[in-house]
């Protein structure tokens, strides 16, 4: 699987891979997954991200 380089946007590649997996698993758009994940405290903790730190959907 090709994942982005962490220098590209400041978010580690493994975090992109987790979000991509969630997108496929939930059959949702990336924007929907990002909105959902940003509101879930356990997901934010697992990804070591705070609200507003999630990557953009582009």
C-alpha positions in Angstrom: 0.0 0.0 0.0 1.3 3.4 -0.9 1.1 6.0 1.9 2.1 9.5 2.0 5.5 10.6 3.4 5.2 12.3 6.8 7.1 15.3 5.6 4.3 16.1 3.1 1.8 17.3 5.6 3.1 16.7 9.1 1.0 13.6 9.7 2.8 10.2 9.9 2.1 7.7 7.1 0.7 5.1 9.6 -2.0 7.5 10.6 -3.0 8.0 7.0 -3.1 4.2 6.6 -5.4 3.9 9.7 -7.8 6.6 8.3 -7.8 4.9 4.9 -8.6 1.5 6.4 -11.5 3.1 8.4 -12.7 4.7 5.1 -12.8 1.4 3.4 -14.2 -0.5 6.4 -17.0 2.1 6.9 -17.7 2.5 3.2 -17.6 6.2 3.7 -15.9 9.2 2.2 -12.6 10.4 3.7 -14.4 13.6 4.8 -17.0 11.6 6.7 -14.3 9.5 8.4 -12.3 12.6 9.3 -15.4 14.2 10.8 -16.2 11.1 12.7 -12.7 10.4 14.0 -12.1 13.9 15.1 -15.1 13.7 17.4 -14.2 10.3 18.9 -11.8 10.7 21.9 -10.5 7.1 21.8 -9.7 7.4 18.0 -7.9 10.8 18.6 -5.9 9.2 21.5 -4.9 6.2 19.4 -3.8 8.4 16.5 -2.2 10.9 18.9 -4.1 13.8 17.3 -6.1 16.6 18.8 -9.1 18.2 17.3 -8.0 20.3 14.4 -4.8 18.3 13.8 -6.4 15.8 11.4 -5.2 16.0 7.8 -7.4 17.6 5.1 -9.4 15.3 2.9 -7.5 16.1 -0.3 
